């Protein structure tokens, strides 16, 4: 198996994309530790394998350092860190004070830095890797989630710099997922009809599943990606159809 015997920590790994990543690592043979503030609503597992859960707020540096020290001590190694914890509510910039936007930056940019630094010595000893979970929101304007988009853009740059500084001992790469169908998809895209309408805008005709992101993360963490570091991998089904093409098509239809 791709990661047989390796030890991986997935932050925010109790639901959604994080749980999908954790399951992919379990299926690949890794021992997986998922961490979040609250326990998962149901165990994160695949047939015959279950992830270990540790409660921690990834914004608390001392607590995070304690988690990685404990994992490395208990398992004798740490091979992979997946910085997945993050997220944001919809909030136009002018509708919230700077302090609220700063909390989004703290969770989505500073917390991955905190976790990476806490894991560094353990990863270096194992010649392991870090997988940052970024977002296409960091590569384009993100109205309504501007602080989140800025944080994800910063995360991608941080990973690229980290990859240079930490080579050749630790590889660092970034996943850039697009729209993912999770248990919270209805909050973003509406009911099933809404999800289907959004899916039609994706060239591959569907939203990603958490397992799609998980499989990509396993690849980046595995020996098959041994010469890949400082890279950003888009997992977005081909992206978004440019709006000007639809506008141009509509204009042609109107002129007929």
C-alpha positions as CSV (number, residue, x, y, z in Angstrom):
1,X,0.0,0.0,0.0
2,X,1.2,3.5,-0.8
3,X,1.6,4.7,2.8
4,X,1.8,1.4,4.7
5,X,3.2,2.0,8.2
6,X,3.4,5.7,7.9
7,X,1.9,8.1,10.4
8,X,-0.2,11.1,9.3
9,X,-1.9,13.9,11.1
10,X,-4.9,15.6,9.4
11,X,-6.0,18.8,11.0
12,X,-9.8,19.4,10.7
13,X,-10.1,15.8,9.7
14,X,-13.4,15.0,11.4
15,X,-15.8,15.9,8.6
16,X,-16.1,17.1,5.0
17,X,-12.9,17.3,3.0
18,X,-10.7,16.5,6.0
19,X,-12.6,13.3,6.7
20,X,-12.3,12.4,3.0
21,X,-8.5,12.9,3.2
22,X,-8.2,10.9,6.4
23,X,-10.1,8.0,4.9
24,X,-7.9,8.0,1.8
25,X,-4.8,7.9,4.1
26,X,-6.3,5.0,6.0
27,X,-7.1,3.1,2.8
28,X,-3.5,3.7,1.8
29,X,-2.2,1.9,4.9
30,X,-1.3,4.9,7.1
31,X,-2.0,5.3,10.8
32,X,-4.1,8.5,10.9
33,X,-4.6,11.0,13.7
34,X,-7.4,13.5,13.1
35,X,-7.5,16.6,15.2
36,X,-10.2,19.2,15.7
37,X,-11.9,21.1,18.6
38,X,-14.8,18.6,18.7
39,X,-15.0,14.9,18.2
40,X,-16.3,13.7,14.8
41,X,-20.1,13.1,14.6
42,X,-19.2,9.5,13.6
43,X,-15.9,7.6,13.5
44,X,-13.6,8.4,10.6
45,X,-12.8,4.9,9.3
46,X,-12.5,2.6,6.3
47,X,-13.0,-1.2,6.5
48,X,-10.7,-2.5,9.2
49,X,-9.0,0.9,10.0
50,X,-10.1,3.8,12.2
51,X,-8.5,7.2,12.7
52,X,-7.4,8.3,16.1
53,X,-9.0,11.5,17.3
54,X,-7.2,14.2,19.3
55,X,-9.0,17.4,20.5
56,X,-7.0,20.6,19.9
57,X,-7.5,24.1,18.8
58,X,-5.0,24.6,16.0
59,X,-4.8,28.3,16.8
60,X,-3.2,27.5,20.2
61,X,0.6,27.0,19.5
62,X,1.4,25.3,22.8
63,X,-1.4,22.8,22.5
64,X,-0.5,22.1,18.9
65,X,3.2,21.4,19.9
66,X,1.9,19.1,22.5
67,X,-0.1,17.1,20.1
68,X,2.7,16.5,17.6
69,X,5.1,15.6,20.4
70,X,2.6,13.1,21.8
71,X,1.9,11.5,18.4
72,X,5.6,11.2,17.6
73,X,6.3,9.7,21.0
74,X,3.5,7.2,20.8
75,X,4.1,6.1,17.3
76,X,7.9,6.6,17.0
77,X,7.6,8.8,13.9
78,X,5.6,11.4,12.0
79,X,5.6,11.2,8.3
80,X,2.8,13.5,7.0
81,X,1.0,16.6,8.1
82,X,-2.1,17.6,6.2
83,X,-3.0,21.2,7.0
84,X,-6.7,21.0,6.2
85,X,-8.4,22.9,9.1
86,X,-10.0,26.1,7.9
87,X,-13.1,27.7,6.6
88,X,-15.1,30.9,6.7
89,X,-18.6,32.3,6.8
90,X,-19.9,34.5,4.0
91,X,-19.3,38.0,5.1
92,X,-18.7,41.0,2.7
93,X,-15.7,43.0,3.9
94,X,-17.7,46.2,4.9
95,X,-20.2,44.2,7.0
96,X,-17.7,43.0,9.6
97,X,-15.0,44.6,11.7
98,X,-11.3,44.0,11.0
99,X,-11.1,41.8,14.0
100,X,-13.5,39.2,12.6
101,X,-11.6,39.1,9.3
102,X,-8.4,38.7,11.2
103,X,-9.8,35.5,12.8
104,X,-10.3,34.1,9.4
105,X,-6.7,34.8,8.6
106,X,-5.6,33.3,11.8
107,X,-7.4,30.0,11.2
108,X,-6.6,29.6,7.5
109,X,-3.0,30.9,7.4
110,X,-1.4,31.3,10.8
111,X,-2.7,27.9,12.1
112,X,-1.1,25.9,9.3
113,X,2.1,27.8,9.9
114,X,1.9,26.9,13.6
115,X,1.2,23.2,12.9
116,X,4.0,23.0,10.3
117,X,6.5,24.5,12.7
118,X,5.4,22.1,15.5
119,X,5.7,19.1,13.2
120,X,9.0,20.2,11.5
121,X,11.6,18.3,13.5
122,X,9.5,15.1,13.5
123,X,8.9,15.3,9.8
124,X,12.6,16.1,9.1
125,X,13.6,13.0,11.0
126,X,11.3,10.9,8.8
127,X,12.0,12.8,5.6
128,X,8.3,13.3,5.4
129,X,6.0,15.9,3.8
130,X,3.5,18.6,4.4
131,X,0.3,18.9,2.3
132,X,-1.4,22.3,2.5
133,X,-5.1,22.3,1.6
134,X,-5.5,25.6,-0.2
135,X,-8.4,26.7,-2.4
136,X,-9.2,28.1,-5.8
137,X,-10.4,31.0,-3.8
138,X,-6.8,32.0,-3.4
139,X,-6.2,32.2,-7.1
140,X,-9.2,34.5,-8.0
141,X,-11.3,37.3,-6.5
142,X,-13.4,36.0,-3.7
143,X,-16.2,38.5,-3.0
144,X,-17.9,37.7,0.3
145,X,-15.0,35.6,1.5
146,X,-12.2,38.0,0.8
147,X,-10.2,37.3,3.9
148,X,-10.4,33.6,3.2
149,X,-9.2,34.0,-0.3
150,X,-6.3,36.2,0.9
151,X,-5.4,33.6,3.5
152,X,-5.4,30.8,0.9
153,X,-3.3,32.8,-1.4
154,X,-0.8,33.4,1.4
155,X,-0.9,29.7,2.3
156,X,0.2,28.7,-1.2
157,X,3.0,31.2,-1.1
158,X,4.0,30.0,2.4
159,X,4.2,26.4,1.1
160,X,6.4,27.4,-1.8
161,X,8.8,29.2,0.5
162,X,8.7,26.4,3.0
163,X,9.5,23.9,0.3
164,X,12.7,25.7,-0.5
165,X,13.8,26.3,3.1
166,X,13.1,22.7,4.2
167,X,14.4,20.8,1.2
168,X,15.7,18.2,0.9
169,X,14.4,16.9,4.2
170,X,10.7,17.8,4.0
171,X,8.6,18.1,0.9
172,X,5.8,20.7,1.0
173,X,3.0,20.9,-1.6
174,X,-0.4,22.5,-1.9
175,X,-3.7,21.1,-3.0
176,X,-6.1,23.7,-4.6
177,X,-9.6,22.1,-4.5
178,X,-12.5,23.7,-6.3
179,X,-16.1,23.1,-5.3
180,X,-16.6,20.0,-3.1
181,X,-19.8,18.1,-2.3
182,X,-19.8,17.6,1.5
183,X,-22.5,17.4,4.1
184,X,-22.5,21.2,4.2
185,X,-22.8,21.7,0.5
186,X,-26.4,22.8,0.9
187,X,-25.2,25.9,2.8
188,X,-23.3,27.1,-0.3
189,X,-25.2,25.7,-3.2
190,X,-28.8,25.1,-2.0
191,X,-30.9,22.0,-2.5
192,X,-30.2,19.1,-4.9
193,X,-31.4,21.2,-7.8
194,X,-29.0,24.0,-6.8
195,X,-26.1,21.5,-6.5
196,X,-26.9,20.1,-9.9
197,X,-27.0,23.6,-11.5
198,X,-23.6,24.4,-10.0
199,X,-22.2,21.1,-11.1
200,X,-23.1,21.9,-14.7
201,X,-20.7,24.9,-14.6
202,X,-17.8,22.5,-14.0
203,X,-16.2,21.1,-17.2
204,X,-16.2,17.5,-15.7
205,X,-19.9,17.9,-14.9
206,X,-19.8,17.4,-11.2
207,X,-18.6,18.7,-7.9
208,X,-15.6,17.0,-6.4
209,X,-16.1,14.4,-3.7
210,X,-14.0,14.5,-0.5
211,X,-12.3,11.3,-1.8
212,X,-11.1,13.1,-4.9
213,X,-9.2,15.5,-2.7
214,X,-8.1,12.7,-0.5
215,X,-6.6,10.7,-3.3
216,X,-4.6,13.7,-4.5
217,X,-3.3,14.2,-1.0
218,X,-2.2,10.6,-0.8
219,X,-0.3,11.0,-4.0
220,X,1.5,14.1,-2.9
221,X,2.5,12.4,0.4
222,X,3.6,9.1,-1.3
223,X,6.9,8.1,-2.8
224,X,5.3,8.5,-6.2
225,X,5.7,12.2,-5.6
226,X,9.3,12.0,-4.3
227,X,10.5,14.7,-6.8
228,X,7.6,17.0,-6.3
229,X,7.9,19.9,-3.8
230,X,6.8,23.5,-3.9
231,X,4.0,22.5,-6.3
232,X,0.3,23.4,-6.4
233,X,-2.1,20.9,-7.7
234,X,-5.5,22.0,-8.9
235,X,-8.3,19.6,-8.0
236,X,-11.2,21.5,-9.6
237,X,-12.6,19.4,-12.4
238,X,-11.4,21.8,-15.1
239,X,-12.3,25.0,-13.2
240,X,-15.0,27.5,-14.1
241,X,-16.2,28.4,-17.5
242,X,-15.1,32.0,-18.2
243,X,-18.1,34.3,-17.9
244,X,-17.2,36.2,-21.1
245,X,-17.8,33.1,-23.2
246,X,-21.4,32.8,-21.9
247,X,-21.9,36.5,-22.5
248,X,-20.6,36.3,-26.0
249,X,-22.8,33.3,-26.7
250,X,-25.8,35.0,-25.3
251,X,-25.1,38.1,-27.5
252,X,-24.9,35.9,-30.6
253,X,-28.3,34.3,-29.7
254,X,-29.9,37.7,-29.2
255,X,-28.6,39.0,-32.6
256,X,-30.2,36.2,-34.5
